[in-house]
Amino acid sequence: MVEDGDRNGVWQNHIVQWGMEFPSILHLILALSALHLAYKNPESREKYMQQADDHFIFGVQTVTSVLSQLNAENCQKIYMAAVMICFNYFGRGPRPGEYLIFSDAGAAEWQVLMHGVKTIVMSYHAKVFSGILKPNVDETEPILSDSMRVELHEHTIHVEALQRLIEQETTDEVERSMYTKAIDDLLEIMREVYEKRSIRDPGVGLMHLLIGWLYRLPEELVGLLEQKEPRALNSLVFVGIK
């Protein structure tokens, strides 16, 4: 049975078929499977983690080697390989010194991967999101349950307090606009998350919303986080992102 979030059977059918034509995807599927086995079988974790690393390294290397040949024919496969690289990165779990958006060394490894995804999308957006990858449009009217409405309100209060603080203390118009864009987007995402939770959407169905917010963060803000700029760090702590 195909979940509503995968009506075109992308993950159930097409990704595996593409893996037969595009070795990067096949090895990244195997890497993700090995990570799952490592989680399910802790007594054999070391063996499965090694297998995951081997397949992941090969998958990344082969994707990197074809990036220079990115075109309308292969952009969907390269895009999905890049997405699976991100999934594998998350599947490994938190790493010391990595904070998703930034790291102790500056740029987070995941942000480097995300930049690769952005490059593909910007170059071939219409082609990437066509055919079986064309987004499904949900025409049902979003409804918030009473409990979700209360919970959303409690979180919204904190984010709006941050918004007011930024408006009061930020004198630079460009900087204020940067923070406002990120906060407005966050408020939109929060509402979508709680609407999906109201209809008991599975947790994996929320991933694209959460990652979408990180994906759209202004590059200037990401740069400030990498530099450990106090105001940017405090903003993330305030809304509970860090």
C-alpha positions as CSV (number, residue, x, y, z in Angstrom):
1,M,0.0,0.0,0.0
2,V,1.4,3.4,-1.0
3,E,1.2,6.2,1.6
4,D,-0.6,9.3,0.6
5,G,2.6,11.2,0.8
6,D,4.1,9.0,-2.0
7,R,1.1,8.7,-4.3
8,N,3.4,8.3,-7.3
9,G,5.3,5.4,-5.8
10,V,8.6,7.3,-6.0
11,W,10.1,5.6,-2.9
12,Q,8.3,2.3,-3.3
13,N,9.1,1.7,-7.0
14,H,10.9,4.3,-9.0
15,I,13.9,4.9,-6.8
16,V,14.8,1.2,-6.9
17,Q,14.4,1.1,-10.7
18,W,16.5,4.2,-11.0
19,G,19.1,2.6,-8.8
20,M,19.6,-0.1,-11.5
21,E,20.4,2.7,-14.1
22,F,22.2,5.0,-11.7
23,P,24.7,3.2,-9.4
24,S,24.9,6.2,-7.0
25,I,21.3,5.7,-6.0
26,L,21.6,2.0,-5.5
27,H,24.6,2.4,-3.2
28,L,22.9,5.1,-1.2
29,I,19.8,2.8,-0.8
30,L,22.2,0.1,0.5
31,A,23.9,2.6,2.8
32,L,20.5,3.7,4.3
33,S,19.5,0.0,4.7
34,A,22.8,-0.7,6.5
35,L,22.1,2.2,8.9
36,H,18.7,0.8,9.6
37,L,20.1,-2.7,10.3
38,A,22.8,-1.1,12.6
39,Y,19.9,0.5,14.6
40,K,17.8,-2.6,14.7
41,N,20.8,-4.9,15.6
42,P,23.0,-3.1,18.1
43,E,25.1,-6.3,18.6
44,S,26.2,-6.1,15.0
45,R,26.3,-2.3,14.8
46,E,30.0,-2.0,13.9
47,K,29.7,-4.3,11.0
48,Y,26.6,-2.6,9.5
49,M,28.1,0.9,10.1
50,Q,31.2,-0.1,8.1
51,Q,29.0,-1.3,5.3
52,A,27.0,1.9,5.4
53,D,30.2,3.9,5.2
54,D,31.5,1.9,2.2
55,H,28.3,2.3,0.2
56,F,27.9,6.0,1.3
57,I,31.4,6.9,0.2
58,F,30.9,5.2,-3.2
59,G,27.5,6.9,-3.6
60,V,28.9,10.3,-2.9
61,Q,32.0,9.9,-5.1
62,T,29.9,8.7,-8.1
63,V,27.4,11.6,-7.7
64,T,30.3,14.1,-7.5
65,S,31.8,12.7,-10.6
66,V,28.7,13.3,-12.7
67,L,27.8,16.7,-11.4
68,S,29.8,18.4,-14.2
69,Q,27.6,16.5,-16.6
70,L,24.3,17.7,-15.1
71,N,21.6,18.1,-17.8
72,A,17.9,17.8,-18.3
73,E,18.1,14.0,-18.9
74,N,19.9,13.1,-15.6
75,C,18.9,16.0,-13.3
76,Q,16.1,14.0,-11.5
77,K,18.3,11.1,-10.7
78,I,21.1,13.3,-9.5
79,Y,18.6,15.3,-7.4
80,M,17.3,12.2,-5.8
81,A,20.8,10.9,-5.1
82,A,21.6,14.3,-3.4
83,V,18.4,14.0,-1.3
84,M,19.4,10.4,-0.3
85,I,22.9,11.7,0.7
86,C,21.1,14.0,3.1
87,F,18.9,11.2,4.4
88,N,22.1,9.1,5.0
89,Y,23.7,12.0,6.8
90,F,20.7,12.3,9.2
91,G,20.5,8.5,9.5
92,R,23.9,8.5,11.2
93,G,22.6,10.6,14.0
94,P,24.1,13.6,15.8
95,R,27.9,14.0,15.6
96,P,30.1,15.9,18.1
97,G,30.7,19.5,17.1
98,E,27.8,19.5,14.5
99,Y,24.7,21.6,15.0
100,L,22.9,21.0,11.8
101,I,23.1,24.6,10.5
102,F,26.7,25.2,11.6
103,S,29.5,23.4,13.3
104,D,32.5,24.1,15.6
105,A,34.6,24.4,12.5
106,G,32.2,26.8,10.7
107,A,30.1,25.4,7.9
108,A,28.1,22.2,8.8
109,E,28.7,19.2,6.6
110,W,25.0,19.0,6.0
111,Q,24.9,22.6,4.7
112,V,27.5,21.7,2.2
113,L,25.3,18.8,1.0
114,M,22.3,21.1,0.9
115,H,24.2,23.6,-1.3
116,G,24.6,20.8,-3.8
117,V,20.8,20.2,-3.8
118,K,20.1,23.9,-4.3
119,T,22.5,24.0,-7.3
120,I,20.6,21.2,-9.0
121,V,17.2,22.7,-8.2
122,M,18.1,26.2,-9.4
123,S,19.5,24.9,-12.6
124,Y,16.7,22.6,-13.6
125,H,13.7,23.4,-11.3
126,A,10.9,22.7,-13.8
127,K,12.5,19.5,-15.1
128,V,13.3,18.1,-11.6
129,F,9.8,18.6,-10.3
130,S,8.0,17.1,-13.3
131,G,6.6,13.6,-14.1
132,I,6.7,11.3,-11.1
133,L,8.5,14.0,-9.0
134,K,5.7,16.6,-9.6
135,P,4.5,17.6,-6.1
136,N,1.0,16.4,-5.1
137,V,-1.5,19.2,-4.5
138,D,-3.6,18.6,-1.4
139,E,-6.9,20.3,-2.0
140,T,-8.5,19.3,1.3
141,E,-9.3,22.2,3.7
142,P,-6.7,22.2,6.5
143,I,-8.3,21.8,9.9
144,L,-6.7,22.3,13.3
145,S,-7.9,20.1,16.2
146,D,-8.6,21.9,19.4
147,S,-5.6,20.4,21.2
148,M,-3.2,21.2,18.2
149,R,-4.6,24.8,18.1
150,V,-3.7,25.3,21.8
151,E,-0.3,23.8,21.3
152,L,0.4,25.9,18.2
153,H,-0.7,29.1,20.0
154,E,1.8,28.4,22.8
155,H,4.7,28.0,20.4
156,T,3.6,31.0,18.3
157,I,3.6,33.3,21.3
158,H,7.4,32.6,21.8
159,V,8.2,33.1,18.1
160,E,6.2,36.3,17.9
161,A,8.0,37.6,21.0
162,L,11.3,37.0,19.3
163,Q,9.9,38.8,16.2
164,R,9.1,41.9,18.3
165,L,12.5,41.8,20.0
166,I,14.3,41.7,16.6
167,E,12.2,44.7,15.4
168,Q,13.0,46.7,18.6
169,E,16.7,46.0,18.8
170,T,17.8,45.7,15.2
171,T,18.5,49.1,13.6
172,D,20.0,47.8,10.3
173,E,17.2,47.5,7.8
174,V,18.8,44.7,5.8
175,E,19.5,42.6,9.0
176,R,16.0,43.2,10.2
177,S,14.6,42.0,6.9
178,M,16.8,38.9,7.0
179,Y,15.5,37.9,10.4
180,T,11.9,38.8,9.5
181,K,12.0,36.5,6.4
182,A,13.2,33.6,8.4
183,I,10.7,34.1,11.3
184,D,7.7,34.6,8.9
185,D,8.6,31.4,7.1
186,L,9.0,29.6,10.4
187,L,5.5,30.7,11.5
188,E,4.1,29.3,8.2
189,I,5.9,26.0,8.7
190,M,4.7,25.7,12.2
191,R,1.0,26.0,11.1
192,E,1.5,23.4,8.4
193,V,3.1,21.0,10.9
194,Y,0.2,21.3,13.3
195,E,-2.3,20.9,10.5
196,K,-0.7,17.7,9.5
197,R,-0.5,16.5,13.1
198,S,-4.2,17.2,13.5
199,I,-4.9,14.5,10.8
200,R,-2.3,12.2,12.4
201,D,0.1,12.5,9.5
202,P,3.1,10.2,10.2
203,G,6.3,12.0,11.5
204,V,8.1,11.3,8.2
205,G,5.4,13.3,6.4
206,L,6.7,16.4,8.3
207,M,10.3,16.1,7.2
208,H,10.0,18.1,4.0
209,L,8.4,21.0,5.9
210,L,11.1,21.1,8.6
211,I,14.0,20.7,6.1
212,G,12.2,23.2,3.8
213,W,12.7,25.9,6.5
214,L,16.4,25.2,6.8
215,Y,16.7,25.1,3.0
216,R,15.2,28.6,2.7
217,L,17.2,30.2,5.5
218,P,18.8,33.4,4.1
219,E,22.5,32.7,3.3
220,E,23.4,35.8,5.3
221,L,21.9,34.3,8.4
222,V,23.6,31.0,7.9
223,G,26.9,32.9,7.5
224,L,26.3,34.7,10.8
225,L,25.6,31.3,12.5
226,E,28.8,29.8,11.1
227,Q,30.7,32.9,12.6
228,K,29.0,32.3,16.0
229,E,27.4,35.7,15.9
230,P,25.7,36.1,19.3
231,R,22.4,37.6,18.1
232,A,21.9,34.8,15.5
233,L,22.8,32.1,18.0
234,N,20.4,33.6,20.6
235,S,17.6,33.7,18.0
236,L,17.9,29.9,17.4
237,V,18.1,29.2,21.1
238,F,15.0,31.4,21.7
239,V,12.8,29.4,19.2
240,G,14.3,26.0,20.3
241,I,16.0,25.2,17.0
242,K,19.6,24.7,18.3
